[in-house]
Amino acid sequence: MTRPDDASLIGRGHSWRARRAGARAPRRTGSQVRARTRAWLAGLVVRRIQTKGIDLTQLSFIPEPTKVPLQRDGVDPLPRLAELRATDPVHRLDLPFDFAVYLITGQDETRAVLAERTRFSNDIRHLFPGTGPANAGDIGGLGFADAPVHTRLRKILTPEFTMRRLARLEPAIEATVAARLDALAAAGPPADLARELSFPVPFQTICELLGLDLSDRDEFARLGSARFDATGGAAAAFGAVSVQRAFLMDAVARQRVEPGPGLIGQIIREEGDAISDRDLAGLVDGVFTGGYETTAGMISLSTMVLLRDPAYAAVVRDGTRAEVDRAVEELLRYLSVVQVAFPRFAREDMDLLGTPLRAGDVVIASLSGANRDPYSAGADPDAFDPARVPTSGHLAFGHGVHRCIGAELARMELRIVLPALLRRFPDLAVAVPQQELAFRQLSFVYGVDELPVTF
């Protein structure tokens, strides 16, 4: 079967149930009451949106149709994503907005949209007109910026995230990993891998890279989870963003007076007043959150997957550099911890794979769905295969001009931490069955906040 190329994909252009006779109505449980209350409140919000338009600062729940790309069964996306990819790859979500929202699930469709530089915008600030816990002033950074602002800001960071420049961090990362493995040994067994290893390694690495104080580690772990958690709607998630941004604004302001040895200080010395505190805080925010939350999720989930089969663990523990690299790429594809890409807003009327889009319509790309596309992943894409050689690269880091700038740093950390963990603890095992793990629900960055292990 032939797939269309990228250029051809985008063109211009509540009921009541009858009671049984004589039966008493069952007593409602607390969860049932809460569910009915949420449904009632959702109805109020829907009617408000229909009459006054959308304001994400007031959206305290996530509409039901948008949950599918954020839900999983263990580490696997819901089968619904594969169904949509096969039958309706540009699927319109049933939402009460005055613009259409489409979910795309295929590799080619996702690449085409994410690669398009002129017909889509990433700027989401028009959906934050309110003055609540989050507002348009809190939204910024590379992910939500368009050219030429995005081009100018990314150019500042790009030299620091090449493989050559990042190589200088390798000894420090190895030392951090060794120290955290000692801490893991001292804490158990059993011990929480997420707390002792998965979070501290990327957190300390990114703080040292940026030149940030490490003192508020636990609070940032909580805020990092909260900002990607959609269960409380956009208001709660962006409220956590606002708190973190306030800390980073303060850090930038202090280093503006006395630049430190990290990347923040370096940018201030090189750019001076050419970059504002708000723009710099936005850059730091993107590097900071993208540099630890996603990698922390990858370390825990990767460990869980590798421990499913001794052969998987052996490849990473004892394999060559090429074999380890291939296994890491497969883990990135298979797990796709960043579940969806930044939303794209159509700048003009166009055609997307036969679906007409109007200016202002939104396209949401399911990265986890696209990475399980058999046209790119090859045979049995829902299986983990450390020897897999896909027909095209995965989209775990996104694609196009907004591709994750920290991709090489994440790869480096995974290449260091996973083999070191498996060599230090050859009898490592997850301490509970997978069904007892508390996977994140409705989170844009998938993961587990606790992973008990024995060794």
C-alpha positions as CSV (number, residue, x, y, z in Angstrom):
1,M,0.0,0.0,0.0
2,T,1.4,3.4,-1.0
3,R,1.4,6.3,1.5
4,P,1.1,9.9,0.2
5,D,4.1,12.1,0.5
6,D,4.2,15.1,2.8
7,A,3.6,17.6,0.1
8,S,0.3,15.9,-0.9
9,L,-1.1,15.9,2.6
10,I,-1.5,19.6,3.1
11,G,-3.1,21.8,0.5
12,R,-4.7,25.3,0.4
13,G,-7.6,25.9,-0.2
14,H,-28.0,11.5,30.5
15,S,-30.6,9.0,30.3
16,W,-32.3,7.4,33.2
17,R,-32.3,3.5,33.4
18,A,-35.7,1.9,34.2
19,R,-35.8,0.2,37.6
20,R,-36.8,-3.4,37.9
21,A,-40.3,-3.8,39.4
22,G,-40.1,-4.0,43.2
23,A,-36.3,-3.4,43.3
24,R,-34.8,-0.8,45.4
25,A,-32.6,1.8,43.8
26,P,-28.9,1.1,44.5
27,R,-27.3,3.6,46.8
28,R,-25.0,5.9,44.9
29,T,-21.3,5.6,45.9
30,G,-19.1,8.6,46.5
31,S,-17.4,8.1,43.1
32,Q,-20.8,8.1,41.3
33,V,-21.8,11.3,43.1
34,R,-18.5,12.9,42.1
35,A,-19.0,11.8,38.5
36,R,-22.5,13.2,38.3
37,T,-21.2,16.5,39.8
38,R,-18.4,16.7,37.3
39,A,-20.9,16.0,34.5
40,W,-23.2,18.8,35.7
41,L,-20.3,21.2,36.0
42,A,-19.0,20.2,32.6
43,G,-22.5,21.0,31.1
44,L,-22.3,24.5,32.7
45,V,-18.9,25.1,31.2
46,V,-20.0,23.8,27.7
47,R,-22.9,26.2,27.8
48,R,-20.6,29.0,28.8
49,I,-18.2,28.2,26.0
50,Q,-21.1,28.1,23.5
51,T,-22.3,31.5,24.5
52,K,-19.1,33.4,25.4
53,G,-16.3,31.5,23.7
54,I,-13.4,29.5,25.1
55,D,-11.2,30.8,28.0
56,L,-8.7,28.1,29.1
57,T,-8.1,29.9,32.4
58,Q,-11.6,28.8,33.3
59,L,-11.5,25.2,31.9
60,S,-11.2,23.0,35.0
61,F,-11.8,19.7,33.3
62,I,-10.7,18.0,30.1
63,P,-13.5,17.3,27.6
64,E,-14.1,13.6,27.1
65,P,-13.2,13.4,23.4
66,T,-9.7,14.8,24.1
67,K,-8.8,12.0,26.6
68,V,-8.1,9.2,24.1
69,P,-4.6,10.3,23.1
70,L,-3.7,10.7,26.8
71,Q,-5.1,7.4,28.0
72,R,-3.1,4.1,28.1
73,D,-3.3,0.5,29.1
74,G,0.0,0.1,31.0
75,V,2.5,1.5,28.5
76,D,0.3,0.9,25.4
77,P,-1.9,3.5,23.8
78,L,-5.5,2.7,23.7
79,P,-6.6,0.5,20.7
80,R,-8.8,3.4,19.6
81,L,-5.7,5.3,18.4
82,A,-4.9,2.5,16.0
83,E,-8.5,2.3,14.8
84,L,-8.4,6.0,14.0
85,R,-5.0,5.8,12.3
86,A,-6.4,3.1,10.0
87,T,-9.9,4.5,9.3
88,D,-9.9,8.2,10.2
89,P,-6.4,9.6,10.4
90,V,-7.7,13.2,10.5
91,H,-10.4,12.8,13.1
92,R,-12.6,15.7,14.2
93,L,-13.2,15.8,17.9
94,D,-16.7,16.6,19.1
95,L,-16.0,19.7,21.1
96,P,-18.2,22.8,21.9
97,F,-15.8,25.3,20.5
98,D,-16.3,27.8,17.7
99,F,-13.4,26.2,15.9
100,A,-12.8,22.6,14.9
101,V,-10.2,20.4,16.6
102,Y,-8.7,17.5,14.7
103,L,-6.7,14.6,16.1
104,I,-4.1,13.1,13.7
105,T,-2.6,9.7,14.5
106,G,-0.4,8.6,11.5
107,Q,3.3,9.0,11.1
108,D,3.1,10.7,7.7
109,E,0.3,13.0,8.6
110,T,2.1,14.0,11.8
111,R,5.3,14.6,10.0
112,A,3.6,16.8,7.4
113,V,1.8,19.0,10.0
114,L,4.9,19.4,12.3
115,A,7.1,20.2,9.4
116,E,4.9,22.9,8.0
117,R,6.4,26.3,8.8
118,T,4.0,28.8,7.4
119,R,0.4,27.6,7.5
120,F,0.3,26.6,11.2
121,S,0.9,28.6,14.3
122,N,2.0,27.4,17.8
123,D,0.9,30.6,19.6
124,I,-1.8,29.6,22.1
125,R,-2.1,32.9,24.0
126,H,-5.4,33.8,22.3
127,L,-7.0,31.0,24.4
128,F,-5.9,32.6,27.7
129,P,-7.7,35.9,27.8
130,G,-8.5,35.6,31.5
131,T,-6.7,36.8,34.6
132,G,-7.1,33.6,36.8
133,P,-4.3,31.3,38.0
134,A,-2.9,31.3,34.5
135,N,-3.0,34.0,31.8
136,A,-1.5,34.8,28.5
137,G,1.6,36.3,30.2
138,D,2.5,32.9,31.6
139,I,2.6,31.3,28.2
140,G,5.8,31.5,26.3
141,G,9.0,29.8,25.5
142,L,10.0,27.9,22.3
143,G,7.0,25.6,22.3
144,F,4.4,28.3,21.9
145,A,6.4,30.8,19.8
146,D,6.3,31.4,16.1
147,A,8.9,32.8,13.7
148,P,10.7,35.1,13.8
149,V,10.6,35.1,17.7
150,H,11.0,31.3,17.8
151,T,13.9,31.5,15.3
152,R,15.8,34.1,17.3
153,L,15.3,32.4,20.6
154,R,16.2,28.9,19.4
155,K,19.3,30.2,17.7
156,I,20.6,31.2,21.2
157,L,20.2,27.7,22.6
158,T,21.1,25.5,19.6
159,P,24.9,25.6,19.9
160,E,24.7,24.4,23.5
161,F,22.7,21.2,22.6
162,T,24.9,19.7,19.9
163,M,26.5,16.3,20.6
164,R,29.9,17.9,20.6
165,R,29.1,20.5,23.2
166,L,27.1,18.1,25.3
167,A,30.0,15.6,25.5
168,R,31.5,17.8,28.2
169,L,28.6,16.8,30.5
170,E,29.2,13.1,30.2
171,P,31.7,12.7,33.1
172,A,29.4,14.8,35.4
173,I,26.4,12.6,34.4
174,E,28.3,9.4,35.1
175,A,29.3,10.7,38.5
176,T,25.7,11.7,39.3
177,V,24.5,8.3,38.2
178,A,27.1,6.5,40.4
179,A,26.1,8.6,43.4
180,R,22.4,7.9,42.8
181,L,23.0,4.1,42.4
182,D,24.7,4.2,45.8
183,A,21.6,6.0,47.2
184,L,19.3,3.4,45.7
185,A,21.4,0.6,47.3
186,A,21.2,2.4,50.7
187,A,17.5,2.9,50.4
188,G,16.5,-0.7,49.8
189,P,15.5,-3.2,48.9
190,P,12.7,-2.5,48.3
191,A,13.4,1.0,47.1
192,D,11.7,3.6,44.9
193,L,13.6,3.8,41.6
194,A,11.8,7.0,40.6
195,R,12.7,8.9,43.7
196,E,16.3,7.6,44.1
197,L,17.4,7.6,40.4
198,S,14.9,8.5,37.7
199,F,14.1,12.0,38.9
200,P,17.4,13.1,40.5
201,V,19.7,12.3,37.6
202,P,18.0,14.5,34.9
203,F,17.0,17.1,37.5
204,Q,20.6,17.6,38.8
205,T,22.0,17.5,35.2
206,I,19.7,20.2,33.9
207,C,20.1,22.4,37.0
208,E,23.9,22.2,36.7
209,L,23.6,22.9,32.9
210,L,21.5,26.0,33.6
211,G,23.2,27.1,36.8
212,L,20.1,26.7,39.1
213,D,19.9,26.0,42.8
214,L,19.0,22.4,43.6
215,S,17.4,23.2,47.0
216,D,13.7,22.9,46.0
217,R,13.9,19.4,44.4
218,D,10.8,17.9,45.9
219,E,8.6,20.9,45.2
220,F,9.8,21.0,41.6
221,A,9.0,17.3,41.3
222,R,5.5,18.0,42.3
223,L,5.1,21.0,40.1
224,G,6.6,19.2,37.1
225,S,4.0,16.5,37.4
226,A,1.2,19.0,37.9
227,R,1.9,21.1,34.8
228,F,1.5,18.1,32.5
229,D,-1.5,16.7,34.3
230,A,-4.8,17.3,32.4
231,T,-7.2,15.9,35.0
232,G,-7.8,19.3,36.4
233,G,-8.1,20.9,33.0
234,A,-5.9,23.7,31.5
235,A,-6.4,26.0,34.4
236,A,-4.7,23.7,36.9
237,A,-1.9,22.7,34.6
238,F,-1.0,26.2,33.6
239,G,-1.4,27.3,37.2
240,A,1.6,25.0,38.0
241,V,3.4,26.6,35.0
242,S,2.8,30.0,36.5
243,V,4.4,29.0,39.8
244,Q,7.4,27.5,38.2
245,R,7.8,30.5,35.9
246,A,7.8,32.8,38.9
247,F,10.7,30.9,40.4
248,L,12.6,31.0,37.1
249,M,11.9,34.7,36.6
250,D,13.4,35.3,40.0
251,A,16.5,33.2,39.1
252,V,16.9,35.2,35.9
253,A,16.6,38.5,37.7
254,R,19.2,37.6,40.2
255,Q,21.6,36.4,37.6
256,R,21.0,39.5,35.6
257,V,22.8,41.3,38.5
258,E,25.4,38.6,39.0
259,P,25.6,36.1,36.1
260,G,26.4,32.5,37.2
261,P,28.6,29.9,35.5
262,G,25.7,28.0,33.9
263,L,23.8,28.6,30.7
264,I,21.6,31.3,32.2
265,G,24.6,33.4,33.0
266,Q,26.2,32.7,29.7
267,I,23.2,33.9,27.8
268,I,23.1,37.1,29.9
269,R,26.7,37.8,29.2
270,E,26.4,37.2,25.5
271,E,23.0,38.7,24.8
272,G,22.8,41.4,27.4
273,D,19.7,43.6,27.1
274,A,18.9,42.1,23.7
275,I,17.0,39.3,25.5
276,S,14.4,40.3,28.1
277,D,13.9,38.6,31.4
278,R,10.6,37.2,30.3
279,D,12.0,35.7,27.1
280,L,15.0,34.3,28.9
281,A,12.8,32.8,31.6
282,G,10.7,31.2,28.8
283,L,13.8,29.6,27.3
284,V,15.0,28.4,30.7
285,D,11.5,27.0,31.5
286,G,11.4,25.0,28.3
287,V,14.9,23.6,28.8
288,F,14.3,23.0,32.5
289,T,11.0,21.2,32.3
290,G,11.7,19.4,29.1
291,G,15.1,18.4,30.4
292,Y,14.0,16.4,33.5
293,E,10.3,15.5,33.5
294,T,10.4,13.6,30.2
295,T,13.8,11.9,30.9
296,A,12.7,10.9,34.4
297,G,9.6,9.2,32.9
298,M,11.8,7.4,30.3
299,I,14.2,6.0,32.9
300,S,11.5,4.5,35.1
301,L,9.4,3.1,32.2
302,S,12.4,1.9,30.3
303,T,13.6,0.0,33.3
304,M,10.2,-1.6,33.7
305,V,10.2,-2.7,30.0
306,L,13.7,-4.0,30.0
307,L,13.0,-6.1,33.1
308,R,10.2,-7.9,31.3
309,D,12.7,-10.3,29.6
310,P,16.3,-11.1,30.6
311,A,17.2,-10.9,26.9
312,Y,16.1,-7.2,26.8
313,A,18.2,-6.4,29.9
314,A,21.2,-8.2,28.5
315,V,21.3,-6.1,25.3
316,V,21.5,-2.9,27.3
317,R,23.7,-4.3,30.1
318,D,26.2,-6.2,27.9
319,G,25.7,-5.0,24.4
320,T,27.9,-2.9,22.1
321,R,27.4,0.9,21.9
322,A,25.5,0.4,18.6
323,E,23.2,-2.2,20.3
324,V,22.6,0.1,23.2
325,D,21.9,3.0,21.0
326,R,19.4,1.0,18.9
327,A,17.6,-0.2,22.1
328,V,17.4,3.3,23.4
329,E,15.8,4.5,20.2
330,E,13.3,1.6,20.4
331,L,12.5,2.6,24.0
332,L,11.9,6.2,22.9
333,R,9.6,5.0,20.0
334,Y,7.8,2.4,22.0
335,L,7.2,4.5,25.1
336,S,6.6,7.9,23.6
337,V,6.3,9.6,27.0
338,V,5.4,12.9,25.4
339,Q,2.0,11.8,24.2
340,V,1.0,14.7,22.0
341,A,2.8,17.5,20.2
342,F,2.2,21.2,20.8
343,P,-1.2,22.1,19.2
344,R,-1.0,23.7,15.8
345,F,-3.5,26.4,14.7
346,A,-4.3,26.8,11.1
347,R,-3.4,30.3,9.8
348,E,-5.5,29.9,6.7
349,D,-8.0,27.7,5.0
350,M,-6.4,24.6,3.7
351,D,-6.8,20.9,2.9
352,L,-5.3,18.2,5.1
353,L,-5.4,14.7,3.5
354,G,-8.8,15.5,2.0
355,T,-10.2,17.2,5.1
356,P,-10.9,20.9,4.8
357,L,-9.5,23.1,7.6
358,R,-10.5,26.7,8.2
359,A,-8.3,29.4,9.6
360,G,-8.3,29.0,13.4
361,D,-8.9,25.3,13.4
362,V,-6.6,23.2,15.7
363,V,-4.6,20.1,14.9
364,I,-3.4,17.8,17.7
365,A,-0.8,15.2,16.8
366,S,-0.7,12.0,18.8
367,L,3.0,11.1,19.0
368,S,2.3,7.8,20.7
369,G,-0.1,6.9,17.9
370,A,2.2,7.9,15.2
371,N,5.1,6.0,16.7
372,R,3.0,2.8,16.6
373,D,2.3,3.3,12.9
374,P,3.3,0.0,11.0
375,Y,4.2,2.0,7.9
376,S,7.2,3.5,9.7
377,A,7.8,1.2,12.7
378,G,7.6,-2.0,10.7
379,A,6.1,-5.3,11.7
380,D,4.3,-5.7,15.0
381,P,4.7,-2.0,16.1
382,D,3.0,-2.6,19.4
383,A,5.8,-4.9,20.5
384,F,9.1,-3.8,22.0
385,D,12.0,-5.1,19.9
386,P,15.4,-3.8,20.9
387,A,16.8,-4.9,17.5
388,R,14.1,-3.1,15.5
389,V,15.3,-1.0,12.6
390,P,12.3,1.1,11.6
391,T,11.8,2.3,8.0
392,S,11.9,5.9,9.3
393,G,12.9,7.6,12.5
394,H,10.5,7.9,15.4
395,L,8.7,11.1,16.6
396,A,9.4,10.8,20.3
397,F,11.1,14.2,20.2
398,G,8.6,15.7,17.7
399,H,9.6,16.9,14.3
400,G,10.4,20.1,12.4
401,V,11.4,23.4,13.8
402,H,9.8,22.7,17.2
403,R,11.6,19.3,17.6
404,C,12.9,19.0,21.2
405,I,16.1,20.8,21.5
406,G,17.3,18.6,24.3
407,A,17.0,15.3,22.3
408,E,20.7,14.5,22.4
409,L,21.0,15.2,26.1
410,A,18.1,12.8,26.8
411,R,19.7,10.2,24.6
412,M,23.0,10.6,26.5
413,E,21.4,10.3,29.9
414,L,19.6,7.1,28.9
415,R,22.7,5.6,27.4
416,I,24.6,6.2,30.6
417,V,22.0,5.4,33.3
418,L,20.3,2.3,31.9
419,P,23.5,0.1,31.4
420,A,24.9,1.4,34.7
421,L,21.8,0.5,36.6
422,L,21.6,-3.0,35.1
423,R,25.3,-3.7,35.7
424,R,25.2,-2.5,39.3
425,F,22.0,-4.5,40.1
426,P,22.0,-7.7,38.0
427,D,19.1,-9.1,40.0
428,L,17.0,-6.0,39.7
429,A,13.2,-6.6,39.5
430,V,10.1,-4.5,39.8
431,A,8.7,-5.3,43.2
432,V,5.0,-5.3,42.3
433,P,2.9,-6.5,39.4
434,Q,2.4,-3.9,36.6
435,Q,-1.3,-3.6,37.4
436,E,-0.4,-2.3,40.8
437,L,1.7,0.6,39.5
438,A,0.2,4.0,39.6
439,F,0.6,5.2,36.0
440,R,-0.2,8.8,35.4
441,Q,-3.7,9.4,34.2
442,L,-4.4,12.1,31.5
443,S,-0.9,13.4,31.6
444,F,0.8,15.0,28.5
445,V,4.0,13.4,29.8
446,Y,3.4,9.7,30.6
447,G,5.1,8.0,33.5
448,V,4.9,6.5,37.0
449,D,5.7,8.6,40.0
450,E,6.8,5.6,42.0
451,L,8.6,2.4,40.8
452,P,9.4,0.0,43.7
453,V,12.2,-2.3,42.9
454,T,14.2,-5.1,44.6
455,F,17.7,-6.2,43.9
